[in-house]
């Protein structure tokens, strides 16, 4: 015990985990995941898949979510720095549509636990960033949804780098607004 500290966020369910880091002149050691420590902090989910991505400065991935097979995620950066964001999409949540963001970096070694039914995205602040995800369900092709990264209704305050264009995938350029997401969910036609 005592190998991690857990900070709760303004949005229930989101947690920032900071591991204990043991360093000396040779480098450092830390446990990035220990079921017993995480369970003691209230994170008892079973992770079944690990993913890793590499992105360059100005890349913005998101805001993504899974439709039929929602996943809890435990995310961290092993190289570089990103601004990481989660948006609450839980039905009936008092913070529905609200967002929380933080910097994850190889220096701060923080991890971010994001429960099911949140949209997730990140923006790369460093020259490159390697981003790791632990997930509680397997990837299901065709099950991904998304929200517009700059939807004014959500109002994420991205720390955009001056003079660096936001680099989005073709898919991420096409996501709709939170309002459109709600209309589609309710079956409202335009």
C-alpha positions as CSV (number, residue, x, y, z in Angstrom):
1,X,0.0,0.0,0.0
2,X,1.0,3.6,-0.3
3,X,2.4,3.1,-3.8
4,X,-0.1,5.4,-5.3
5,X,-2.0,8.5,-4.4
6,X,-5.5,9.1,-5.9
7,X,-7.1,12.4,-6.4
8,X,-10.8,12.6,-7.1
9,X,-12.1,15.2,-9.6
10,X,-15.0,17.6,-9.8
11,X,-16.8,15.0,-12.0
12,X,-17.6,11.8,-10.0
13,X,-15.8,8.7,-11.2
14,X,-12.8,10.4,-12.7
15,X,-9.6,9.8,-10.8
16,X,-6.0,11.0,-11.2
17,X,-3.4,8.5,-10.0
18,X,0.1,9.4,-9.1
19,X,2.5,6.5,-8.5
20,X,5.3,6.5,-6.0
21,X,8.5,6.8,-7.9
22,X,11.7,5.5,-6.5
23,X,14.8,7.0,-8.1
24,X,18.5,7.3,-7.7
25,X,21.5,8.1,-9.9
26,X,20.7,5.1,-12.1
27,X,17.2,6.2,-12.9
28,X,13.8,5.3,-11.4
29,X,11.4,2.4,-10.6
30,X,7.6,2.6,-10.2
31,X,4.6,0.3,-10.3
32,X,2.3,1.5,-13.0
33,X,-0.5,-0.9,-12.0
34,X,-1.1,-3.0,-9.0
35,X,-4.6,-4.5,-8.6
36,X,-4.6,-4.4,-4.8
37,X,-3.5,-0.7,-4.6
38,X,-6.1,0.3,-7.3
39,X,-8.8,-1.8,-5.6
40,X,-8.1,0.0,-2.3
41,X,-8.6,3.2,-4.2
42,X,-12.0,2.0,-5.5
43,X,-10.8,1.0,-9.0
44,X,-11.7,-2.7,-9.2
45,X,-12.3,-3.0,-13.0
46,X,-10.6,-5.8,-14.9
47,X,-8.5,-4.5,-17.8
48,X,-8.3,-6.8,-20.8
49,X,-6.4,-4.9,-23.4
50,X,-3.5,-2.4,-23.5
51,X,-3.1,0.0,-26.4
52,X,-0.3,2.5,-27.3
53,X,-0.1,5.3,-29.8
54,X,2.5,7.7,-31.0
55,X,1.5,11.2,-32.0
56,X,3.3,14.4,-33.0
57,X,3.0,18.0,-31.7
58,X,-0.5,19.5,-32.4
59,X,-2.2,16.2,-33.0
60,X,-5.6,16.1,-31.3
61,X,-7.3,12.7,-31.0
62,X,-10.9,12.7,-29.9
63,X,-13.3,13.1,-28.4
64,X,-14.1,9.4,-28.7
65,X,-16.4,7.0,-27.0
66,X,-17.7,3.4,-27.5
67,X,-21.4,3.0,-28.2
68,X,-22.5,-0.6,-27.5
69,X,-19.4,-1.8,-25.7
70,X,-18.3,1.1,-23.4
71,X,-14.9,0.8,-21.8
72,X,-13.3,2.0,-18.6
73,X,-9.8,3.4,-19.4
74,X,-6.6,4.0,-17.5
75,X,-4.4,6.2,-19.5
76,X,-0.9,7.6,-19.2
77,X,2.0,9.1,-21.2
78,X,5.3,7.3,-21.3
79,X,7.1,9.8,-23.5
80,X,6.3,13.5,-24.1
81,X,3.3,15.5,-22.8
82,X,-0.4,15.8,-23.6
83,X,-3.5,17.6,-22.4
84,X,-6.0,14.8,-21.7
85,X,-9.7,15.4,-21.5
86,X,-12.8,13.4,-20.4
87,X,-16.4,14.5,-21.1
88,X,-19.3,13.0,-19.0
89,X,-21.9,11.3,-21.2
90,X,-23.5,9.2,-18.5
91,X,-27.3,9.2,-18.7
92,X,-28.8,11.1,-15.7
93,X,-25.4,12.3,-14.5
94,X,-25.6,15.8,-12.8
95,X,-22.4,16.6,-14.7
96,X,-23.5,15.4,-18.1
97,X,-21.7,17.3,-20.8
98,X,-19.1,18.7,-18.4
99,X,-15.4,18.1,-19.0
100,X,-12.2,17.7,-17.0
101,X,-8.7,18.0,-18.3
102,X,-5.2,17.6,-17.1
103,X,-1.6,17.4,-18.3
104,X,-0.2,13.9,-18.5
105,X,3.5,13.6,-19.1
106,X,6.6,11.4,-18.8
107,X,7.8,13.8,-16.1
108,X,4.7,13.9,-13.8
109,X,3.9,10.2,-14.4
110,X,0.3,10.7,-13.6
111,X,-2.4,8.4,-14.8
112,X,-6.1,9.2,-15.5
113,X,-8.9,6.8,-14.8
114,X,-11.9,7.4,-17.0
115,X,-15.0,5.3,-16.4
116,X,-17.4,3.9,-19.0
117,X,-19.6,6.4,-20.8
118,X,-17.2,9.3,-21.0
119,X,-15.8,10.7,-24.3
120,X,-12.1,10.9,-24.2
121,X,-9.4,12.8,-26.2
122,X,-6.0,14.4,-25.9
123,X,-3.9,17.1,-27.5
124,X,-0.1,16.7,-27.9
125,X,2.0,19.5,-26.4
126,X,5.5,18.0,-26.9
127,X,7.4,17.2,-30.1
128,X,6.0,13.6,-29.9
129,X,4.0,11.7,-27.3
130,X,3.6,8.0,-26.6
131,X,0.2,7.4,-25.0
132,X,-0.8,4.2,-23.3
133,X,-4.4,3.0,-22.6
134,X,-5.6,0.1,-20.4
135,X,-9.2,-0.8,-21.4
136,X,-11.8,-3.0,-19.8
137,X,-13.3,-4.3,-23.1
138,X,-11.8,-5.3,-26.4
139,X,-11.8,-3.1,-29.4
140,X,-15.0,-3.6,-31.5
141,X,-14.7,-2.2,-35.1
142,X,-17.6,0.1,-35.9
143,X,-18.5,0.8,-32.3
144,X,-16.8,4.1,-32.0
145,X,-18.7,7.4,-31.6
146,X,-17.3,10.9,-31.1
147,X,-17.9,14.5,-30.4
148,X,-16.6,17.6,-32.0
149,X,-13.4,18.5,-30.2
150,X,-14.2,22.3,-30.2
151,X,-18.0,22.1,-29.5
152,X,-18.8,25.4,-27.8
153,X,-21.5,23.7,-25.7
154,X,-18.9,21.5,-24.1
155,X,-16.4,24.3,-24.0
156,X,-13.1,22.4,-23.5
157,X,-10.3,25.0,-23.0
158,X,-7.6,23.3,-25.0
159,X,-4.1,24.8,-24.4
160,X,-3.5,25.2,-28.1
161,X,0.1,25.9,-29.1
162,X,0.5,29.3,-30.9
163,X,1.4,28.8,-34.5
164,X,0.8,25.1,-34.5
165,X,-2.3,24.0,-36.4
166,X,-4.5,21.4,-34.8
167,X,-3.9,18.1,-36.6
168,X,-7.1,16.0,-36.7
169,X,-7.8,12.7,-38.4
170,X,-10.4,12.7,-41.2
171,X,-12.8,10.9,-38.8
172,X,-12.3,13.4,-36.0
173,X,-13.1,16.3,-38.3
174,X,-16.6,14.8,-38.9
175,X,-17.9,14.2,-35.4
176,X,-21.0,16.2,-34.4
177,X,-21.9,18.4,-31.5
178,X,-23.2,17.3,-28.1
179,X,-26.6,18.5,-29.2
180,X,-26.5,16.3,-32.3
181,X,-25.3,13.4,-30.1
182,X,-28.4,13.8,-27.8
183,X,-30.8,14.2,-30.8
184,X,-29.4,11.0,-32.4
185,X,-29.6,9.2,-29.0
186,X,-33.3,10.2,-28.7
187,X,-34.1,9.4,-32.3
188,X,-34.8,13.0,-33.2
189,X,-34.7,13.7,-37.0
190,X,-33.4,17.0,-38.3
